[in-house]
Amino acid sequence: MSFDFSSIPWIGAFASLVAGSATVLGALGVFVMPKKSPLLEDVFMSFAAGIMLAASFFSLILTGLEAAKDSGFSDLMGVSTVIFGILAGASFVWILNYFIPHEHFNMGKEGVMDSLKLKRIWLFVIAIAIHNFPEGMAVGVGFAGNNTANGTSLALGISLQNVPEGFAVAVALLAVGYSRLFSFGIASITGLLEPLGGLVGVLTLGVSQNFYPFILGFAGGAMLFIISDEIIPETHQKTHATVSTFSLLIGFVLMMFFDVLFG
C-alpha cells in the first residue's frame, strides 16, 4: 500500500483534524458561561444532532449509493452494500456503548460498569470519544474518490457541529464541579480524537476503492445510531423537547444548505 500524503484522501485526514479543532473554539465559551443552562445545553446538542443527521444522509449514505453505481455495482448489490455498512456502523457503536463503561450528562451510566472502575471525568471523555470517532471517519472518507466538493461540505458541517458540541461538553463539566480551565482542556482534547477516525477512514480506503460504499454507509450508520440512541434521548429528558426538536431541524436544514452549496 502506498501513502501519497498529497492525495485527496490524506487531505481528508487533515480536514478531520481541522474539524476536530473546531471543538476548541466552542469550548472557549465556558469562560463566559455564568452558570449551567440546561436549556442552552439541549439547544446546542440538538443543533449538533441535526447537522449529523443531514450529513449522514446527504454526504454519506447518498454518496455511498452513487459511489457503488460508479464502481459498476448493480442496483441490488450497491444498495445492499450500503445497507450492510449502515447496520455494521450502528452495531459497532452499540457494542462500544455496551462494553465500554461511560456516562452521559443526563441519562447516567451505561456499559458494563463492574468490569472497569473509572473516575467520573473519564467516563465523560469516553462518551464524547464514541461520538467523535465516526465523525472524524466521515470527514476522512468524504474526500475519497477525488470528491472534494462532498468532502468540503462534510468537513464544514462537522466543524460547525463541533463548535456547539465543544461548548456543551465544557459547560456540562463545569456544572458538575470542575474548573473552567480543566473543563476547557478536556473538551478540547475530545475534539482531537476526530483525526484518529479520519486516519482510519483513509487507511481503510487505501485497501480498495470498492470498500468506499461500505465505509460511507458504516460512518453514516454510526452517526445515525448516536443521534437516535444518545443525543435525542439526552435532549428530551427535561422540559425542552419542543425547543430541542426545532434546534435539530435548524441544524438539519443548515447542513443541507451547505451540502447543496458546496456540492
C-alpha positions in Angstrom: 0.0 0.0 0.0 1.5 3.4 -1.0 0.9 6.6 1.0 0.8 9.7 -1.0 0.3 12.5 1.6 -0.6 15.0 -1.1 -3.5 12.9 -2.3 -7.2 13.8 -1.7 -7.8 11.1 0.9 -4.9 12.4 3.0 -6.2 15.9 2.6 -9.4 14.5 4.1 -7.5 13.2 7.1 -6.1 16.7 7.6 -9.6 18.1 7.2 -10.7 15.8 10.1 -8.1 17.5 12.3 -9.4 20.9 11.3 -12.9 19.8 12.1 -11.9 18.4 15.4 -10.1 21.6 16.3 -13.4 23.5 16.0 -14.3 21.9 19.3 -11.7 24.2 20.9 -13.5 27.2 19.7 -16.7 26.1 21.2 -15.1 25.1 24.5 -13.9 28.7 24.9 -17.5 29.6 25.7 -17.0 28.0 29.1 -15.1 31.1 30.2 -18.1 33.4 29.7 -20.8 31.0 30.9 -22.1 32.3 34.2 -23.8 29.1 35.3 -25.2 25.9 33.9 -28.1 26.4 31.4 -30.0 23.2 30.8 -32.0 24.8 28.0 -28.9 26.1 26.2 -27.2 22.8 26.6 -30.1 21.0 25.0 -30.3 23.5 22.2 -26.7 23.1 21.3 -26.7 19.3 21.4 -29.9 19.2 19.3 -28.4 21.5 16.8 -25.4 19.3 16.5 -27.6 16.3 16.1 -29.4 18.0 13.2 -26.2 18.6 11.4 -25.1 15.0 12.0 -28.4 13.7 10.7 -28.2 15.7 7.4 -24.6 14.7 7.0 -25.5 11.0 7.4 -28.0 11.2 4.6 -26.7 13.7 2.1 -22.9 13.4 2.4 -22.6 9.7 3.4 -25.4 7.4 2.6 -26.5 9.0 -0.7 -22.8 9.4 -1.7 -22.3 5.8 -0.9 -25.1 4.8 -3.2 -23.6 6.9 -6.0 -20.1 5.5 -5.4 -21.5 2.0 -5.7 -23.0 2.8 -9.0 -19.8 4.5 -10.3 -17.9 1.3 -9.3 -20.1 -0.8 -11.5 -22.2 -2.4 -8.8 -25.7 -3.4 -9.8 -28.6 -1.6 -8.1 -29.2 -4.5 -5.8 -25.6 -5.0 -4.9 -25.0 -1.3 -4.4 -27.9 -0.7 -2.0 -27.2 -4.0 -0.2 -23.6 -2.9 0.4 -24.5 0.5 1.8 -27.3 -1.1 3.9 -24.8 -3.6 5.3 -22.4 -0.7 6.1 -25.2 1.2 7.9 -26.1 -1.8 10.1 -22.4 -2.6 10.7 -21.7 1.0 11.8 -24.7 1.1 14.1 -23.8 -2.3 15.6 -20.2 -1.1 16.1 -21.2 1.9 18.2 -23.8 -0.3 20.1 -21.0 -2.7 21.0 -18.8 0.2 22.2 -21.8 1.5 24.3 -22.4 -1.9 25.9 -18.8 -3.0 26.7 -17.1 0.4 27.4 -18.2 2.0 30.6 -19.2 5.6 30.1 -21.5 8.2 31.5 -24.0 10.6 29.8 -24.7 14.1 31.1 -28.4 13.4 31.9 -29.1 9.7 31.4 -26.4 8.4 33.8 -24.1 5.5 33.4 -24.1 3.0 30.6 -22.0 -0.1 29.7 -20.6 -3.0 31.8 -19.8 -0.8 34.7 -18.5 -3.6 37.0 -15.8 -4.6 34.5 -13.8 -1.4 35.0 -13.9 1.3 37.6 -13.2 4.7 36.1 -13.4 8.2 37.6 -16.4 10.2 36.6 -14.4 12.6 34.3 -13.0 9.7 32.2 -16.5 8.3 31.7 -17.5 11.6 30.2 -14.4 11.5 28.0 -15.2 8.0 26.7 -18.8 9.1 25.9 -17.6 12.0 23.8 -14.9 9.8 22.1 -17.7 7.5 20.9 -19.4 10.5 19.3 -16.3 11.9 17.7 -14.6 8.9 16.2 -17.3 8.2 13.5 -17.4 12.0 12.8 -13.7 12.1 12.0 -14.0 8.9 10.0 -16.8 10.5 8.0 -14.7 13.5 7.1 -11.8 11.3 6.2 -13.8 9.2 3.7 -15.8 12.2 2.5 -12.8 13.3 0.4 -12.3 9.9 -1.2 -12.7 9.4 -4.9 -11.4 13.0 -5.6 -14.8 14.2 -4.4 -13.5 17.5 -2.9 -16.9 19.2 -3.0 -18.5 16.5 -0.9 -15.6 16.4 1.5 -15.5 20.2 1.9 -19.3 20.3 2.6 -19.0 17.5 5.2 -15.9 18.9 6.9 -17.6 22.3 7.1 -20.7 20.8 8.6 -18.9 18.7 11.1 -16.8 21.8 12.1 -20.0 23.8 12.7 -21.4 20.9 14.7 -18.2 20.6 16.8 -18.4 24.3 18.0 -21.7 23.8 19.9 -20.6 20.3 21.0 -17.4 21.6 22.5 -19.4 24.3 24.3 -21.9 21.8 25.6 -19.2 19.4 26.9 -17.2 22.1 28.6 -20.4 23.6 30.2 -21.5 20.2 31.4 -18.1 19.5 33.0 -18.2 23.0 34.7 -21.7 22.2 36.0 -20.5 19.0 37.8 -17.8 20.9 39.7 -14.7 21.1 37.6 -12.8 24.3 37.0 -13.3 26.4 33.8 -9.7 25.7 32.7 -10.0 22.0 33.3 -13.4 21.8 31.5 -12.0 23.7 28.6 -8.9 21.4 28.3 -10.9 18.2 28.4 -13.5 19.4 25.9 -10.7 20.5 23.6 -8.9 17.1 23.8 -12.0 15.2 22.9 -12.1 17.1 19.6 -8.6 16.0 18.8 -9.8 12.4 18.8 -11.5 13.0 15.4 -8.3 12.9 13.3 -7.9 9.2 14.5 -11.2 8.4 12.9 -10.1 10.3 9.8 -6.9 8.3 9.6 -8.8 5.0 9.9 -11.0 6.1 7.1 -8.0 6.9 4.9 -6.2 3.7 5.7 -9.3 1.6 5.0 -9.9 3.3 1.7 -6.3 2.7 0.8 -7.0 -1.1 0.6 -9.5 -0.8 -2.2 -11.9 1.8 -3.5 -14.5 -0.9 -3.7 -14.9 -0.5 0.1 -15.9 3.1 -0.3 -19.7 2.5 -0.4 -19.4 0.2 2.6 -17.3 2.7 4.6 -19.6 5.6 3.8 -22.6 3.5 5.0 -20.6 2.5 8.1 -19.9 6.1 9.1 -23.5 7.1 8.4 -24.9 4.2 10.4 -22.6 5.0 13.3 -23.8 8.6 13.3 -27.5 7.7 13.0 -27.2 5.3 16.0 -25.6 8.1 18.1 -28.3 10.5 17.1 -31.2 8.1 17.9 -29.8 6.3 20.9 -27.9 9.0 22.7 -28.4 12.6 21.6 -32.2 12.8 21.1 -33.0 10.9 24.4 -30.5 13.1 26.2 -32.1 16.3 25.0 -35.6 15.2 25.7 -35.0 14.2 29.3 -36.2 17.6 30.6 -38.9 20.0 29.5 -37.2 21.3 26.4 -38.4 18.7 23.9 -40.1 21.1 21.5 -37.2 23.6 21.5 -34.8 20.7 21.0 -36.8 19.4 18.1 -36.7 22.8 16.3 -33.0 23.1 17.1 -32.4 19.8 15.4 -34.4 20.9 12.4 -32.3 24.1 12.1 -29.1 22.1 12.2 -30.5 19.7 9.6 -31.5 22.4 7.1 -28.3 24.3 7.7 -26.2 21.2 6.8 -28.4 20.6 3.8 -27.8 24.1 2.7 -24.1 23.7 2.9 -24.2 20.4 1.1 -26.1 21.9 -1.8 -24.0 25.0 -1.8 -20.7 23.1 -2.0 -22.0 20.0 -3.8 
